[in-house]
Amino acid sequence: MAYQAVFKRYEMKYMMTRKQQKAVLEAMLPYMQLDKFGHTQIRNVYFDTENYRLVRRSIEKPSYKEKLRIRSYGKVKAQDKIFVELKKKYDDIVYKRRESLPYTDLSTWLKKGNGAPFPLDTQIGREIAYFFTYYQTIEAKVFLSYEREAFYALDGSDFRVTFDENILARRGELSLSEEIWGERLMNQDCVLMEIKTSGGVPLWMTRILTQERIYKTSFSKYGTAYLNLIYGAQDTDRKVLIA
C-alpha cells in the first residue's frame, strides 16, 4: 500500500471538552469526512538519549527541535509494517519524513547498534541511521498510545483534522506488540484536536473555534509524558505541558 513519506505543514493543537468537540464535529459535517481508517488506536515508542536531551530541548520551546519515534496503527506482529518517523519543527513549520518496514526488520536493525545501515537503502533511511549515529546513546524511552479519529477536507485540499483521546504513557514494555496501558496524560473529559495544513484555516473552522472559545495550545504528548513519568518521579507536583 502506498503511503505519504514526506510532510511539510503547520500543525496547530487545541484542547477542548467533549461538549466543545461535539459542536466542532457538527460544524465540520458539510466540509469534512472521516478518513478510510476511521477510529484507530495509535501506538508510539519515542526514542531519546540517555539523559533525555531531545525532549528536554523540546520543552524549552526552541525555534528548531527534532524527535524520532516508531508508530503503528494497532497491535503488531513480527511481519506487520510499522513507521519510523523523523519529525522536525522549525519556525512553526513541521517537517515529517518516514519509512515503513516490517517490525521484525526494524527490531533486528536496532539490535545491531549504531553504524549499521538502515534496512531500506533510501534517502530517508540514511537520515534515520544518521540520527541514531549522531545522538549515540539514543534508545527507546517511552511508550505512548491514544485513540484517534482523522478527517479530511471534501474540497480536495490537504486540510486535515484529528481528535485524540485516552492518551496513555508508560516507561515499561516498550514494544508496539504489547497491550495498551499506562498513565493518563489528560482529563477524561478532554480531547486534543489537531489541525494540519500547508495553507490557512478555513473561515468556517475559525468561526466555530471563536464561538466555542477554543484556543490554540502547545500540548506535547511526549513532553507531558516526560514531565509526569520521569521528571515528575522526583517532583510530586506533576503537571501537564500546556502553555
Residue pairs with C-beta under 8 A, 6 or more apart in sequence:
3 83
3 98
3 100
5 97
5 98
5 99
5 124
6 96
6 97
6 124
7 94
7 95
7 96
7 97
8 93
8 94
8 95
8 198
9 93
9 94
9 158
9 196
9 197
9 198
10 92
10 93
10 94
10 195
10 196
10 197
10 198
11 94
11 194
11 195
11 196
12 194
12 195
12 196
12 201
12 216
13 192
13 193
13 194
13 195
13 216
13 217
13 218
13 219
14 192
14 193
14 194
14 195
14 209
14 214
14 215
14 216
14 217
15 186
15 190
15 191
15 192
15 193
15 217
15 219
15 242
16 24
16 190
16 191
16 193
16 212
16 214
17 189
17 190
17 191
18 189
18 190
18 191
20 191
20 212
20 214
21 163
21 191
21 193
23 208
23 211
23 212
24 193
24 208
24 209
24 212
24 214
27 204
27 205
27 207
27 208
28 151
28 161
28 205
30 204
31 153
31 154
31 155
31 202
31 204
32 151
32 152
32 153
32 154
32 159
32 161
33 151
33 152
33 154
34 149
34 150
34 151
35 150
35 151
35 152
37 73
37 150
38 149
39 147
39 148
39 149
40 73
40 74
40 147
40 148
40 149
40 150
41 73
41 74
41 145
41 146
41 147
41 148
41 180
42 71
42 72
42 73
42 145
42 146
42 147
42 148
42 164
43 71
43 72
43 73
43 74
43 75
43 76
43 143
43 144
43 145
43 176
43 180
44 69
44 70
44 71
44 143
44 144
44 145
45 69
45 70
45 140
45 142
45 143
45 144
45 174
45 175
45 176
46 55
46 67
46 68
46 69
46 140
46 141
46 142
46 144
46 222
46 225
47 54
47 67
47 68
47 69
47 70
47 138
47 139
47 140
47 141
48 54
48 55
48 67
48 138
48 139
48 141
48 142
49 135
49 136
49 137
49 138
50 137
50 139
51 137
52 141
52 226
52 230
53 135
54 65
54 66
54 67
54 68
54 135
55 67
55 222
55 223
55 226
56 226
57 65
58 65
58 67
58 220
58 222
58 223
59 220
59 223
59 226
59 227
59 241
61 218
61 243
63 90
63 91
64 88
64 89
64 90
65 88
65 89
66 86
66 87
66 88
66 89
66 131
67 86
67 87
67 222
68 84
68 85
68 86
68 87
68 128
68 131
68 138
69 84
69 85
69 87
69 222
70 82
70 83
70 84
70 85
70 106
70 176
71 82
71 83
71 85
71 176
72 80
72 82
72 83
72 103
72 176
75 176
75 177
75 178
75 179
76 82
76 103
76 176
76 177
77 103
77 177
78 102
78 103
78 104
78 177
79 102
79 103
79 104
80 102
80 103
81 100
81 101
81 102
81 103
82 100
82 101
82 102
82 103
82 106
82 176
83 98
83 99
83 100
84 98
84 99
84 100
84 101
84 106
84 128
85 96
85 97
85 98
86 96
86 97
86 98
86 124
86 127
86 128
86 131
87 94
87 95
87 96
88 94
88 95
88 96
89 95
97 124
97 127
98 124
99 118
99 120
99 122
99 124
99 125
99 128
101 119
101 120
103 176
103 177
105 119
106 119
108 119
109 116
109 118
109 119
114 132
114 133
114 136
114 138
115 133
116 129
117 125
117 129
118 125
118 126
118 128
118 129
119 125
131 138
132 138
140 174
141 171
141 174
142 169
142 170
142 171
142 174
142 222
142 225
142 226
142 229
143 169
143 170
143 171
143 172
143 173
143 174
143 175
143 178
143 182
144 167
144 168
144 169
144 182
144 221
144 222
144 225
145 166
145 167
145 168
145 169
145 180
145 182
146 164
146 165
146 166
146 167
146 168
146 221
147 164
147 165
147 166
148 162
148 163
148 164
149 162
149 163
150 160
150 161
150 162
151 160
151 161
151 162
152 159
152 160
153 159
153 160
153 202
157 197
157 199
158 196
158 197
158 198
158 199
159 195
159 196
159 197
159 199
159 201
159 202
160 195
160 196
160 197
161 193
161 194
161 195
161 196
161 205
162 193
162 194
162 196
163 191
163 192
163 193
164 191
164 192
164 193
164 194
164 221
165 190
165 191
165 192
166 184
166 188
167 184
167 185
167 186
167 192
167 221
168 180
168 181
168 182
168 183
168 184
168 185
169 182
169 183
169 185
169 221
169 224
169 225
169 228
169 229
170 181
170 182
170 183
170 229
171 229
171 230
173 179
183 225
183 228
183 229
185 221
185 224
185 225
185 228
185 240
186 192
186 219
186 224
186 240
192 219
193 214
195 201
195 205
208 214
209 215
217 242
217 243
218 241
218 242
218 243
219 240
219 241
219 242
220 241
223 241
224 240
224 241
227 238
227 239
227 240
227 241
228 238
228 239
228 240
232 238
232 239
